[in-house]
Amino acid sequence: MDLNFTAAEEAFRAEARAWLEANVPTEPLPSGDTRDGFAAHLEWERMLFAARWSVVSWPAAYGGRDASLWEWLIFEEEYYRAGGPQRVTQNGIFLLAPTVFEFGTQEQQDRILPRMAAAEDLWCQGWSEPDAGSDLAGIKSRAERDDAAGGWRVTGQKTWTTRGAFCTHLFGLFRTDPEAERHKGMSYLLIPLDADGVTVRGVGRLDGDEGFAEVFLEDVFVPDADVLGGVNEGWGVAMATTSSERGLTLRSPGRFTAACDRLVDLYQRAAGATERDREQVAQAWMDAEAYRLFTLRDVTEMAEGRSLGARSSLNKVWWSELDVHLHEAALDLLGSLGELEGDAPAAVDRGAWMKGYQFALSGPIYAGTNEIQRNVIAERVLGLPRK
Ligand SMILES: Cc1cc2nc3c(=O)[nH]c(=O)nc-3n(C[C@H](O)[C@H](O)[C@H](O)COP(=O)(O)OP(=O)(O)OC[C@H]3O[C@@H](n4cnc5c(N)ncnc54)[C@H](O)[C@@H]3O)c2cc1C
């Protein structure tokens, strides 16, 4: 592997860095998991789009820069290095979009992707249900055929829908053949949240932000044009989305290398740091660096046309546990100061470490719990027996 970037890639980095340094808001935006904060983030996302930094790896026709995977990685590093705001459009641009590129018809790509890139249509993920989380194939929400109207009638409930209360559209899995085996008979449907029969109810999180929603669907009409991939083939389509979610696109290494640089800075500012603190900070920094290097190998393989497949589960366990450990290291450094609210006069870094810790705790749960990832690694990466 050649660890050097080309002159063109370095030029791309310099251009991205210059734009980000000039444009990233100097004051952090309010949390994107609140209604006002979400609106402020959308303004930022639209500014990114106008400058063609919103979806760098997409074709220029859809608002991107035709950037290579390497350039995408470079952009991510620069984005987090500059302290770029959380991407509230992430479930669309990082999860649904790769799936639309892989499974969507030309008509679907042309219709869906430009509006997504421009942050006009805002997508949330409708997979989990009250009785189906880890066991996604246990979903009960169903879609019944309506031949006369040329589509499907959907009834059911989705839950834990991230930023569902603020989004405009939902992608989700629905049972279209109740007689079929569990992993068959599901279809991947695209649903506007303002359609007749949809009710969205926001749900508060541990930190008080309305970051979740429950989505109720009552006889909602979905035309055939909004089935992604084949009818009854939704499981395979969903697994492609899952690979993006666990693997590279949702949580690129730049997010963690930048957080660890901030952690090192915190360590240097902290009074009375102990030997244990020093070791924790060094370990977190090394783990982020290991993820960066591991990713270079992944990207090399992907650039050569191989997919990550079940190996994306390794990434997911690594980044989610790293995120918890790096925030624990920060809170240990801060002691009781870490508990102050962001607007308290003595708060350090506006209380960002506690807020980050609370969110990091959910990392081992979302995108498939780490227990499930370890099962996948055991069976599908290591080839161990199921029992
Ligand atoms: C921050 C956050 C954001 C989320 N966003 C979304 C979203 O946008 N859209 C969406 O659809 N969902 C979302 N989810 C839901 C998430 O996908 C589920 O919480 C997750 O899949 C686990 O499902 P569950 O909560 O039903 O727990 P369960 O599946 O009931 O699991 C409970 C416990 O049992 C363990 N367990 C279950 N089965 C096994 C097994 N076979 N082997 C070993 N252990 C097992 C689990 O690991 C877990 O510890 C989000 C969750 C969080 C925390």
Ligand as a Chemical Component Dictionary entry (heavy atoms), coordinates in Angstrom:
data_LIG
# 
_chem_comp.id                   LIG 
_chem_comp.type                 NON-POLYMER 
_chem_comp.pdbx_formal_charge   0 
_chem_comp.three_letter_code    LIG 
# 
loop_
_chem_comp_atom.comp_id 
_chem_comp_atom.atom_id 
_chem_comp_atom.alt_atom_id 
_chem_comp_atom.type_symbol 
_chem_comp_atom.charge 
_chem_comp_atom.model_Cartn_x 
_chem_comp_atom.model_Cartn_y 
_chem_comp_atom.model_Cartn_z 
_chem_comp_atom.pdbx_ordinal 
LIG C1  C1  C 0 -29.195 6.753   19.086 1  
LIG C2  C2  C 0 -30.041 5.733   18.377 2  
LIG C3  C3  C 0 -30.518 6.034   17.120 3  
LIG C4  C4  C 0 -31.340 5.112   16.448 4  
LIG N1  N1  N 0 -31.859 5.473   15.225 5  
LIG C5  C5  C 0 -32.668 4.624   14.575 6  
LIG C6  C6  C 0 -33.261 5.009   13.324 7  
LIG O1  O1  O 0 -33.043 6.116   12.832 8  
LIG N2  N2  N 0 -34.091 4.138   12.710 9  
LIG C7  C7  C 0 -34.341 2.900   13.220 10 
LIG O2  O2  O 0 -35.066 2.138   12.579 11 
LIG N3  N3  N 0 -33.825 2.500   14.429 12 
LIG C8  C8  C 0 -32.999 3.339   15.120 13 
LIG N4  N4  N 0 -32.469 2.974   16.333 14 
LIG C9  C9  C 0 -32.874 1.707   16.938 15 
LIG C10 C10 C 0 -31.779 0.659   16.916 16 
LIG O3  O3  O 0 -31.589 0.169   15.609 17 
LIG C11 C11 C 0 -32.191 -0.462  17.900 18 
LIG O4  O4  O 0 -32.222 0.110   19.198 19 
LIG C12 C12 C 0 -31.218 -1.623  17.874 20 
LIG O5  O5  O 0 -31.270 -2.295  16.646 21 
LIG C13 C13 C 0 -31.526 -2.634  19.008 22 
LIG O6  O6  O 0 -32.866 -3.012  18.977 23 
LIG P1  P1  P 0 -33.761 -2.916  20.297 24 
LIG O7  O7  O 0 -33.599 -1.565  20.889 25 
LIG O8  O8  O 0 -35.125 -3.384  19.954 26 
LIG O9  O9  O 0 -33.094 -3.940  21.339 27 
LIG P2  P2  P 0 -33.264 -5.518  21.342 28 
LIG O10 O10 O 0 -33.141 -6.059  19.978 29 
LIG O11 O11 O 0 -34.488 -5.839  22.119 30 
LIG O12 O12 O 0 -31.988 -5.966  22.165 31 
LIG C14 C14 C 0 -31.910 -5.868  23.598 32 
LIG C15 C15 C 0 -30.560 -6.442  24.031 33 
LIG O13 O13 O 0 -30.474 -7.847  23.678 34 
LIG C16 C16 C 0 -29.306 -8.089  22.898 35 
LIG N5  N5  N 0 -29.587 -9.104  21.876 36 
LIG C17 C17 C 0 -30.695 -9.161  21.074 37 
LIG N6  N6  N 0 -30.586 -10.225 20.239 38 
LIG C18 C18 C 0 -29.381 -10.820 20.493 39 
LIG C19 C19 C 0 -28.692 -11.956 19.937 40 
LIG N7  N7  N 0 -29.222 -12.678 18.946 41 
LIG N8  N8  N 0 -27.460 -12.268 20.442 42 
LIG C20 C20 C 0 -26.911 -11.535 21.454 43 
LIG N9  N9  N 0 -27.528 -10.458 22.012 44 
LIG C21 C21 C 0 -28.739 -10.101 21.540 45 
LIG C22 C22 C 0 -29.000 -6.750  22.249 46 
LIG O14 O14 O 0 -27.630 -6.676  21.885 47 
LIG C23 C23 C 0 -29.376 -5.756  23.329 48 
LIG O15 O15 O 0 -28.321 -5.640  24.268 49 
LIG C24 C24 C 0 -31.655 3.863   17.038 50 
LIG C25 C25 C 0 -31.151 3.549   18.318 51 
LIG C26 C26 C 0 -30.364 4.471   18.982 52 
LIG C27 C27 C 0 -29.862 4.112   20.361 53 
# 
loop_
_chem_comp_bond.comp_id 
_chem_comp_bond.atom_id_1 
_chem_comp_bond.atom_id_2 
_chem_comp_bond.value_order 
_chem_comp_bond.pdbx_ordinal 
LIG C1  C2  SING 1  
LIG C2  C3  SING 2  
LIG C2  C26 DOUB 3  
LIG C3  C4  DOUB 4  
LIG C4  N1  SING 5  
LIG C4  C24 SING 6  
LIG N1  C5  DOUB 7  
LIG C5  C6  SING 8  
LIG C5  C8  SING 9  
LIG C6  O1  DOUB 10 
LIG C6  N2  SING 11 
LIG N2  C7  SING 12 
LIG C7  O2  DOUB 13 
LIG C7  N3  SING 14 
LIG N3  C8  DOUB 15 
LIG C8  N4  SING 16 
LIG N4  C9  SING 17 
LIG N4  C24 SING 18 
LIG C9  C10 SING 19 
LIG C10 O3  SING 20 
LIG C10 C11 SING 21 
LIG C11 O4  SING 22 
LIG C11 C12 SING 23 
LIG C12 O5  SING 24 
LIG C12 C13 SING 25 
LIG C13 O6  SING 26 
LIG O6  P1  SING 27 
LIG P1  O7  DOUB 28 
LIG P1  O8  SING 29 
LIG P1  O9  SING 30 
LIG O9  P2  SING 31 
LIG P2  O10 DOUB 32 
LIG P2  O11 SING 33 
LIG P2  O12 SING 34 
LIG O12 C14 SING 35 
LIG C14 C15 SING 36 
LIG C15 O13 SING 37 
LIG C15 C23 SING 38 
LIG O13 C16 SING 39 
LIG C16 N5  SING 40 
LIG C16 C22 SING 41 
LIG N5  C17 SING 42 
LIG N5  C21 SING 43 
LIG C17 N6  DOUB 44 
LIG N6  C18 SING 45 
LIG C18 C19 SING 46 
LIG C18 C21 DOUB 47 
LIG C19 N7  SING 48 
LIG C19 N8  DOUB 49 
LIG N8  C20 SING 50 
LIG C20 N9  DOUB 51 
LIG N9  C21 SING 52 
LIG C22 O14 SING 53 
LIG C22 C23 SING 54 
LIG C23 O15 SING 55 
LIG C24 C25 DOUB 56 
LIG C25 C26 SING 57 
LIG C26 C27 SING 58 
# 
